[in-house]
Amino acid sequence: MNMLRTTVLAAASAITLLAALPAQAAIQNWDFSGQFDSGAFIGARYSGRVAFDDAALTGVGQEWLLLDSFSFTLLGQHYALADAAAPAEAAFVDGRFVGVGYSVASGDPLFSLVAGYEQIGEAFVAYDTVAGLSGAGSLAFTPAVPEPGSWALMAGGLTLLAGMARRRA
């Protein structure tokens, strides 16, 4: 009887843990960086991070998903989702992430992050200054490295599952 109760509790714990995994797996975090290769700010570097939930993707054609978070540092200024002139979105072609659409329509410079048309390597940043100077630069996206707390949580879950498997054997 005691063995049955232990097995039922272990199975319930495993089901609870596994039920939480799909929602967590759908959140994508990407870092991006680049530098201007033309215009008044040539050589200036910038970087940021975006997060979005890709659970709604169908994987067919062009798709756009709203960003859950956005952080960008450009010319010493920090930008977030609240600074966007229009909804900020992650772009996909046939299920592949190809960049971000994000624009700022106030301040100096005005700028946009433009997603690639077919692949992520085509993404770029374009800007215009109040003085009428414009330029553009590259964007390189890389999957973000999980925070240390996320690694600890994942390791704890795996340890729990391994312990349950050992008890069954």
N, C-alpha and C positions, 0 to 999 in steps of 0.2 A: 504494500500500500504506500509506504514511504517513497519507494522508487517511482511509482506512478505519479505521485504528487510532484516530485522533483522534475520528472520528464515534462509534465504539463506546464509547470512554471517556466522551465527552460524554453519550451516551445512558444509560450506566450511572450516571453522576453524577446525571442528571436523574431517573431511576427511583428511586434511593436517596433523593433529596430529596423527591420526590412521595410516596413510601411513608411518609415520616415526617409529612407534613402532616395526614392525617385524625386521627391521635391528638392532635395539637396543637390542631386546630380544635374539638375537642369540649370542651375545658376552658373553663368560663365563670367569669369573675370579676366580682363585683358589689360596689359600694360601697353603703352605706345610712346614713341619718341621720334624725334627727327630734328632737322635743322633746315632753315631757309636757304635755298640755293639761288634766289633771285630777289631783287628789289632792295629797298632801303635797309632791311634787317638781315641782309645776307650773312650767313654764318651763325646767326642766333639759334640757340637750341631750345627745345620745348619738350615737355613730357606730360603724361597723364595716365589715368586708369578709368576703365569703363566696366560696368557690370550689367548683365541682362539675363532674363530667364528665357531659355530657348525651348521650353517645353511645348510651345504652340507651333513650332516649325513643322511644315509639311514636307520640306525637302524638295519642293517642285517650283521651279521658276524663281522670280525675284520676290523676296519677302522682306518686310521691315518690322522690327520689334522695338517697342519703346525701351529706352534705357532705364534701369533701376537706379543707377548712380553714375556720376560723371565728375571727374576731377582733372583739371588741366592747368598747367603753369606755363604762361607765355609772357616773355619779356618782364618777368618779375611780378606779374599779375596772376591771381588765382581765379579760375572760373569753375562754376558748378552747374548742375541742371537748371537751377533757378535763373541763371544768366542767359539761357538760350532764347533766341528770338522765335523759335518754333519748336515743336516737340523733337527732342533728340532721339535718334533711332540707330539701332544696329542693322546693318544691311547684309543680306544673304542671297546667294545665287545657287540654286539647286542644293540647298542645305549647307553650303560653305560660307563661313563668315568672310565678308569682303571689306569690312570697315564700318565707319560711323558717319552719320550725318548730324552735324551740330553747327549752328551759326550764332554769332553775336552781332547785333545790329545797333549797339550803342557803345560809345567809348572810342578809343584810338589805340590800336587799329581795329577796324571791323574785320572779322575773319570767319572762315568756314572750314570745317573738317569735311572732306568729301570722300565718300566710300568709293572703292574700286568698282568698275563696271562688270568685270568677269572674275577678277582675282584680287586678293588682298594687297598685292604688290603695286596696284594701280592707285591706291588711296593717297591723298595729299591734303595739304593745308594751303589755302589761298587767303590773302589779306589785301586791304586797302587802307591807307592812312587818310586823315583829315586833309592833309596837304595834297592828296591825289596820287600818292605813290603806291604802287601795288607790287606784289611779289607772291612767291609760292615756295613750298618746301615739301620734303618727303615725310612719309609716315610709315613707321615700322611697328607692327603689332606682334606681341608675343603673349602666350597664355601666362597669366599671373601665377606666381608661386604662392601656394596657400599660406595663410598666416600660421604661426607656430601653434596657436590654440586649435586650429582646424586639424593640424596633424595629430595633436594629442587626443582630440576627440575621436578621430578615425582609428588611431592606434588602440584606444580603449575599447572601441566597438569590435575591432578585430580580435582583441584579447578575449573579450566576452564570448564571441562566437567560437573561438578555438577552445575555450574552457568547456563550453556546452558540447562541442564535438567530442572532446576527450571523455566527458562523463557518459556519453552514449556508447562509446567503444568499450 
